[in-house]
């Protein structure tokens, strides 16, 4: 198996740049290192092979070696990835919350941006299994319910049978969920089955299901399948997703909301 000792001097420089930025684009690396695009793409392929990066559309994100594709990434590391895209998704998704809504917001890092952009004058109820979401909600107009359960430090979430049982008697007119990856063929997926069970339960009890997934998660498949893409009413993503891919997804009949 390849490792970092096999990297040449240029690749080591690019890796250091990637570590510092956490997320890079191919065009950015071409300009910075004065190297052909094909060479940059081969370098990123090698980084992905040895487990230190994950390729995205038009670039790559840094993934330390102890966090491979089907292993949970620590919350603080995930929160740093694609921050601008997550902010735009959260800001747009917040405009879909209306007076009197009772919604569920899960433990994804994008969801924290959604609650940050909610208008302060809305009288709504928010149910969540995410400790970080609850700390963001400093608003007397919002009725807040944090369900109990097994605490997972990697996601700052409460999961397991206690959490699932708490959801049995709750109904939501809107749910805002996240996923580790999504593909047209295999749908939404996640790296942890505990989180999947919560998402499935919420989907069963929700009138409307919204997924908040940035473009770096497209064509990424993880161990545990959540559901097909058709099970969502709406998918919020950023404009970095290629137009040809959006055309493929539009065939599913799911509303795609592109967030600048």
HUKA-V831763 format. One record per backbone hydrogen bond with DSSP energy under -0.5 kcal/mol. NH is the residue of the N-H (numbers start at 1). CO is the residue of the C=O. Records with the same first field share a line. If there is no record, write none. Layout:
# HUKA-V831763
NH: CO + CO
This chain:
# HUKA-V831763
6: 3
7: 4
12: 8
13: 9
14: 10
15: 11
16: 12
17: 13
18: 14
19: 15
20: 16
21: 17
22: 18
23: 21
24: 60
26: 58
29: 25
30: 26
31: 27
32: 28
33: 29
34: 30
35: 30
40: 36
41: 37
42: 38
43: 39
44: 40
45: 41
46: 42
47: 43
48: 44
49: 45
50: 46
51: 48
52: 47
53: 47
54: 61
56: 59
58: 56
59: 56
60: 24
61: 54
62: 22
63: 52
67: 64
71: 68
77: 74
78: 74
79: 75
80: 76 + 77
81: 77 + 78
83: 80
86: 82
87: 83
88: 84
89: 85
90: 86
91: 87
92: 88
93: 89
94: 90
95: 91 + 92
96: 93
97: 94
100: 123
101: 98
103: 101 + 125
104: 174
105: 127
106: 176
112: 108
113: 110
114: 110
115: 111
116: 112
117: 113 + 114
118: 115
122: 119
124: 122 + 141
125: 101
126: 143
127: 103 + 125
128: 145
129: 105
131: 129 + 156
132: 156
134: 130
135: 131
136: 132 + 133
137: 133
138: 136
139: 137
142: 139
143: 124 + 141
144: 142
145: 126
147: 128 + 145
150: 159
152: 157
153: 151
155: 152
156: 152
157: 152
158: 129
159: 150 + 157
164: 160
165: 161
166: 162
167: 163
168: 164 + 165
169: 166
170: 167
172: 205
173: 102
174: 102
175: 208
176: 104
177: 175 + 210
180: 189
181: 189
182: 217
183: 187
187: 183
188: 227
189: 181
190: 224
196: 192
197: 193
198: 194
199: 195
200: 196
201: 197
202: 198
203: 199
204: 200
205: 201
206: 203
207: 172
210: 175 + 208
211: 234
212: 177
213: 211 + 236
217: 214
218: 215
219: 182
220: 182 + 217
221: 219
224: 190
225: 223
226: 188
227: 188
231: 228
232: 229
233: 209
234: 209
235: 255
236: 211
237: 235 + 257
239: 259
241: 238
246: 242
247: 243
248: 244
249: 245
250: 246
251: 247 + 248
252: 249
253: 250
254: 249
255: 233
257: 235 + 255
258: 256
259: 237
260: 258
